[in-house]
């Protein structure tokens, strides 16, 4: 059986973190293992407090997993300090980890900064060079690149910057807040080649997520779903992506399947909590999501 590892914080209400990741990986047909980076007191309304695990125990957890049930793919979620980032990066290098998905969780849904001073730079220096694919939302991409990400044109610029700087692919999540379209840029004299490519790809339609790799990009579009219960969509997406990479799907197909999964998780209309409720990370899925690639083709 294929295996996947989530490295993330613990969410006692199960909306995000290792609890959500384990459900998603299971539903997508892989055996999940986990390394807990922090214990939190949080719910659907807010993050009250958290306690980071020591570097020593995080390193020991990684040793325990890699020396026994070696993962076929690794997801890295919330890591809050430079010390924790450094120990994770060191262990991933030591064990020659493959298929690393970095979900750069930097700000909580209620606006609290989740990285200590200097940790963002450590993430850039230590984890991004190891990543197979990085999955920021627009706010995280802005923090990683240093310029605003407000529309599709900015999304391409940010993803291109990340992939030029680091040896990874980038799936930049526009989400349902991305209302601008690229048609407004067709009269702009700046970077005309990129603008022509935007127009040629038909990006004036409602867009969501952008995959940038090897100098090319592809849009993954999804229907808008009218739901207040969208907490954990980033965790669900990156965990499903990790599971599909663990099974051996090519990156483009893994992204497509992960996007389908998170869309179905929102559509299942779970309604829990007093705040922004969680998506249904472990919705009753049929066997489609547990399928493995057809290697005969």
Protein Blocks (a to p, Z undefined) as FASTA:
>chain_A
ZZddddddddfkomgmjllmmmmmmmnopacddddfbdcdddfkbcfbdcdddfklmmmm
mmmmmmmmccfbdcddddfbfklmmmmmmmmmmnopghiacdddfbdfkopafbdehklm
mmmmmmmmmpmbdcddfklmmmmnopacfbfklmmmmmmmmmmmpccdddddebjmlmbc
fklmmmpcghkllmmmmmmnopmbccfbdcdeehiacdddddddddfblghklmmmmmmm
mmmmmnopafklmmmmmmmmmmmmmmnopaedjbdcdddfkaccdfklmpccdfkZZ
